[in-house]
Amino acid sequence: MEVAHPADAEMRDPRTVTLFVCGDVMTGRGIDQILPHPSDPRLFESCASSALEYVELAEATAGPIPRRVSSAYVWGDALGELERLRPDTRIVNLETAITVSPDAWPQKAVNYRMHPANVPCLTVASIDCCVLANNHVLDWGRAGLEETLNTLHAAGIQTAGAGADETEAASPAVIEVSGGARVLVYGFAAESSGVPREWRATREHSGVNLLGDLSVRGIDAIDLQISRNGRRKDIFVASIHWGGNWGYKIPRDDRELAHRLIDTAGVDLVHGHSTHHVKGIEVYQRKLILYGCGDLLNDYEGIGGYEAFRPDLALMYFPTFDAHSGDLVSLTMIPTRTHRFRINKAEPEAVGWLSETLNRECRKLGARAIRQPDGVFVLKWE
């Protein structure tokens, strides 16, 4: 049954801008091993010495996974949804380094990387911007970060949240969209997500745009950073890697930060990620706050211990904004399930679980997700 949704390309008002955003896209480690150009699989984890072990874990649970797959394989059904909805821009949190660097960051428990020759797995989905302010982009050292940035830029993909120095790390990705509008994406990382303080970009060395002082003074600094780059008809996105991997509770500090970014810095979308599962959604002052988007793609199949959170399930988020005011017009969400290292449309049982969980958490924030006959969600808010 075909159902029209607010984000459908043929329905959209030309005075609006539609984005595609999601949580973590992790194309490293096990997933890198099934792509056309796998990296050296050696790992330095306490429980695994080879990335191939993660492929074997997934196969023990899900069945055989093909090797040397096409770049499109991991996106699976997501490519069809992106083509159908045709968002004006596509933004992901890339949860891996793209490098052949052998220099794993000392004393780091987990190190993700993808071979630079596998970057077509991002371009095949026409990703416009990779947010890099997270706890894995320097897993293979500053040389690994430099190669990550160079590889993405050479592929025509903009980056936000990391750079060669503090100025570059704090600068937004600027994406031109139709009608003369722009989308400005700022990337921020919080220590609460496991980002080492040593990863902060400074005048002297590369790193991530690390959130430190969250007092009024700290928010004022972010406000100045954003206002220097903005103009009318810009959509401002603050993409933030914050909090732990598990749990639905939204810390009061995170909620206050999100509200202040909207109130004082003029942010239109707070794009939160780090949790390996979806969290609640809030519409505040007609602006959208995604507190946790879950993992759209990872290599965690077969890893036990957190099954109650259903980390295999996620959402593709398609928010539509008024191009002049930045106010939220609608939010369409596509439920997905990762299976055999591939993004698939979620089955009815999984859609039901997501609906129940999402509404339980959104209700606390004054919103609800209305399930459509085809399983797609549309957000309603007070």
C-alpha positions in Angstrom: 0.0 0.0 0.0 1.5 3.4 -1.0 1.1 6.1 1.6 2.1 9.7 1.1 4.1 11.2 3.9 5.1 14.8 4.6 8.7 14.2 3.5 7.7 12.6 0.1 9.6 14.6 -2.5 6.6 15.1 -4.8 4.5 16.5 -1.9 7.0 19.0 -0.5 6.5 22.7 -0.5 9.4 24.4 -2.3 9.8 26.8 0.6 10.9 23.9 2.8 14.2 22.0 3.3 14.2 18.3 4.1 17.2 16.6 5.7 18.2 13.0 6.2 20.0 12.4 9.5 20.6 9.3 11.5 22.7 8.0 14.3 26.0 6.2 14.1 27.1 4.8 10.8 30.0 2.4 11.6 31.6 1.1 8.5 34.8 -0.1 10.2 36.0 -3.2 11.8 33.8 -6.2 10.9 31.9 -4.3 8.2 35.2 -3.2 6.6 36.2 -6.8 6.4 33.3 -7.7 4.0 33.8 -4.6 1.8 36.0 -4.8 -1.4 39.2 -3.6 0.2 39.4 -4.8 3.8 42.0 -3.3 6.2 44.6 -5.3 8.1 42.2 -7.1 10.6 44.5 -6.9 13.6 42.9 -5.5 16.7 44.1 -4.6 20.2 41.0 -5.3 22.1 40.9 -7.4 25.3 38.3 -9.8 23.8 39.3 -9.8 20.1 42.5 -9.8 18.2 41.0 -9.7 14.7 38.1 -7.8 13.0 37.2 -11.1 11.4 36.0 -12.3 14.7 33.1 -9.8 14.5 32.1 -11.2 11.1 32.1 -14.7 12.6 30.0 -13.6 15.6 27.4 -12.1 13.3 27.4 -15.2 11.1 26.8 -17.5 14.1 23.7 -15.5 14.8 22.4 -14.4 11.4 23.8 -16.9 8.9 26.4 -16.5 6.1 27.5 -13.0 5.2 29.0 -12.5 1.7 32.6 -11.1 1.3 33.8 -8.5 -1.1 30.3 -7.1 -1.3 29.4 -4.1 -3.5 29.6 -0.7 -1.9 25.8 -0.5 -2.0 25.3 -3.8 0.0 25.5 -2.3 3.5 22.8 0.3 2.7 20.4 -2.3 1.5 16.8 -1.0 1.6 17.9 2.5 2.8 19.0 3.4 -0.7 15.5 3.0 -2.0 14.1 5.1 0.9 16.6 7.9 0.1 15.7 7.8 -3.5 12.0 7.9 -2.8 12.2 10.8 -0.3 15.1 12.6 -2.0 16.1 14.8 0.9 17.9 18.1 0.1 20.9 16.9 2.1 22.2 13.8 3.8 24.1 13.9 7.2 25.5 11.0 9.2 27.7 10.6 12.2 30.6 8.5 10.9 31.8 6.3 13.7 35.1 5.2 12.4 38.5 6.4 11.2 39.2 5.9 7.4 42.9 5.1 7.4 45.7 2.5 7.0 47.5 4.0 10.0 49.0 1.3 12.3 49.1 3.6 15.3 46.2 2.5 17.5 45.6 5.1 20.2 47.2 3.9 23.4 45.0 2.4 26.2 41.9 2.7 24.0 39.7 -0.3 24.4 38.2 -0.3 20.9 39.7 0.9 17.7 37.5 1.2 14.5 38.9 1.8 11.0 37.8 1.4 7.4 40.2 1.2 4.5 40.3 4.4 2.5 39.6 2.4 -0.7 36.2 1.6 0.8 35.0 5.2 0.8 32.6 4.4 -2.1 30.3 2.8 0.6 29.6 6.4 1.6 29.5 8.0 -1.8 27.1 5.4 -3.1 24.5 6.8 -0.6 25.3 10.4 -1.7 26.3 11.4 1.8 26.9 15.2 1.9 28.4 15.5 5.4 30.1 13.2 7.9 30.1 14.5 11.4 33.4 13.4 13.0 33.1 14.7 16.5 32.9 11.3 18.2 34.9 8.9 20.3 36.3 6.8 17.4 37.7 9.2 14.8 41.1 9.3 16.4 41.3 5.6 17.2 44.3 5.4 14.9 46.0 8.6 16.0 46.3 12.0 14.5 47.8 10.6 11.3 44.6 8.5 11.1 42.5 11.6 11.5 44.4 13.4 8.8 43.9 10.5 6.4 40.2 10.4 7.3 39.7 14.1 6.5 41.7 13.9 3.3 39.9 10.8 2.1 36.4 12.3 2.7 37.2 15.6 1.2 38.7 14.0 -1.9 35.5 12.0 -2.3 33.5 15.3 -2.2 32.1 14.7 1.3 32.1 17.6 3.8 33.1 17.1 7.4 32.2 18.8 10.7 33.4 18.5 14.3 37.1 17.6 13.6 40.0 19.2 11.9 43.6 20.1 11.6 43.3 22.6 14.4 40.6 24.1 16.6 39.4 26.6 14.0 38.8 23.9 11.4 37.2 21.5 14.0 34.8 24.3 15.0 33.9 25.4 11.5 30.6 24.2 10.0 30.0 22.1 6.9 28.1 24.5 4.6 25.7 22.7 2.2 23.9 24.6 -0.5 20.4 23.5 -1.2 17.7 24.6 -3.6 16.1 28.0 -3.3 19.2 29.7 -2.1 19.1 28.1 1.3 22.0 26.6 3.1 22.4 23.9 5.8 25.2 24.6 8.3 26.3 21.6 10.3 28.4 22.0 13.4 29.8 19.0 15.1 30.4 18.7 18.9 31.7 15.9 21.1 31.0 15.6 24.8 33.4 13.8 27.2 30.3 11.9 28.5 30.4 9.9 25.2 33.9 8.6 26.0 36.0 11.2 24.0 39.4 11.5 25.7 40.3 15.1 26.6 43.6 14.7 24.7 41.5 14.6 21.5 40.5 18.2 21.8 41.6 20.2 18.8 43.9 23.1 19.7 45.9 25.8 17.9 48.8 23.4 17.8 47.3 20.1 16.8 44.4 18.4 15.2 41.4 16.9 17.0 37.7 17.1 17.7 35.5 20.0 18.7 35.2 19.0 22.3 32.5 20.5 24.5 34.0 21.5 27.8 32.5 24.4 29.6 28.7 24.1 29.5 28.0 27.2 31.6 26.4 30.3 30.2 29.9 31.4 29.2 30.5 28.2 27.3 27.2 28.4 25.4 27.9 32.1 24.6 31.1 30.9 22.9 29.1 28.4 20.8 26.6 31.2 20.0 29.4 33.4 18.7 30.8 30.6 16.7 27.4 30.0 15.0 26.5 33.7 14.5 29.7 34.4 12.7 28.8 32.0 9.9 25.0 32.4 9.7 22.7 34.4 7.4 19.0 34.4 6.5 17.6 31.2 5.0 20.2 29.0 6.8 19.2 25.9 8.7 21.5 25.4 11.7 22.3 21.9 12.8 24.2 21.1 16.1 25.3 17.5 15.8 26.3 16.3 19.2 27.9 13.0 20.4 26.9 12.8 24.0 26.2 10.4 26.8 26.7 6.7 27.2 25.8 3.8 24.9 22.8 2.5 26.8 19.8 3.8 28.7 16.7 6.0 27.9 17.1 8.6 30.5 17.9 12.0 29.2 20.3 13.9 31.6 19.0 17.3 32.7 22.3 18.9 31.6 21.7 17.5 28.1 18.2 18.8 27.9 19.2 22.2 29.2 22.1 22.4 26.7 19.7 21.5 23.8 17.2 24.2 24.9 20.0 26.8 25.3 21.4 26.0 21.9 18.0 26.8 20.5 17.3 29.8 22.7 20.6 31.6 22.5 22.5 30.1 19.5 19.7 29.9 17.1 20.0 26.2 16.4 17.1 24.6 14.4 18.0 20.9 14.9 19.9 19.3 17.7 21.1 16.0 16.3 22.1 13.8 19.2 23.9 10.5 18.9 26.0 8.0 20.9 23.4 5.7 22.3 23.2 2.4 20.4 19.4 2.6 20.4 16.7 5.2 19.8 15.7 7.7 22.5 13.0 10.2 23.0 12.3 13.2 20.7 11.3 16.7 21.7 10.0 19.7 19.8 11.0 22.8 21.7 10.1 26.3 20.4 9.2 24.7 17.1 12.7 23.3 16.8 13.6 19.6 16.7 15.7 17.8 19.3 16.8 14.2 18.6 18.3 13.1 21.9 19.6 9.8 20.6 19.2 8.3 17.1 20.6 4.8 17.6 23.0 3.0 15.3 21.9 2.9 11.7 24.7 0.5 10.8 27.2 -1.4 13.0 28.9 -4.8 13.4 27.3 -5.8 16.7 25.3 -8.8 15.6 26.0 -11.7 17.8 27.3 -9.6 20.7 25.1 -10.4 23.7 24.2 -8.5 26.8 21.9 -5.6 25.6 19.2 -7.4 23.7 16.5 -5.6 25.7 17.5 -2.4 23.9 17.2 -3.9 20.4 20.3 -2.3 19.1 19.6 -3.9 15.7 16.7 -1.5 15.2 17.0 2.1 14.2 15.3 5.0 12.4 16.1 7.0 9.3 15.0 10.6 10.2 13.6 12.9 7.6 12.9 16.3 9.2 11.4 19.1 7.0 12.0 22.7 8.0 10.6 26.0 6.9 13.5 27.5 4.9 12.9 31.0 6.2 12.3 30.4 9.9 14.0 27.1 10.5 10.8 25.9 12.3 10.0 22.2 12.1 7.2 21.4 9.6 7.2 17.6 9.8 9.3 14.6 10.8 9.0 11.3 8.9 10.9 8.3 10.3 11.6 5.0 8.5 12.1 2.0 10.9 15.1 -0.2 10.0 16.8 -3.4 11.1 20.5 -4.3 10.6 20.8 -8.0 9.6 23.9 -9.6 8.1 25.7 -6.2 8.1 22.9 -4.7 5.9 20.2 -2.1 6.5 16.8 -3.6 6.0 13.3 -2.2 6.4 12.0 -3.4 9.8 9.6 -6.3 9.9 6.1 -5.7 11.5 7.1 -7.1 14.9 10.1 -4.8 15.0 8.0 -1.8 13.9 5.6 -2.5 16.7 8.5 -2.7 19.3 9.9 0.6 18.0 6.4 2.2 18.1 5.9 1.2 21.7 9.3 2.2 22.8 9.4 5.5 20.9 6.0 6.6 22.2 6.9 5.6 25.7 9.9 7.9 25.6 8.4 10.7 23.5 5.4 11.0 25.7 7.6 12.3 28.5 8.7 15.1 26.1 5.3 16.1 24.7 5.4 14.2 21.4 4.2 11.0 19.9 5.0 8.9 16.8 2.0 8.0 14.7 2.4 4.7 13.0 1.2 4.8 9.4 -0.4 1.8 7.5 3.0 1.1 5.8 4.9 1.1 9.0 6.4 4.6 8.6 6.2 7.0 11.6 5.1 10.6 11.5 5.8 12.8 14.6 3.1 14.8 16.3 3.8 17.2 19.0 2.1 19.6 21.4 
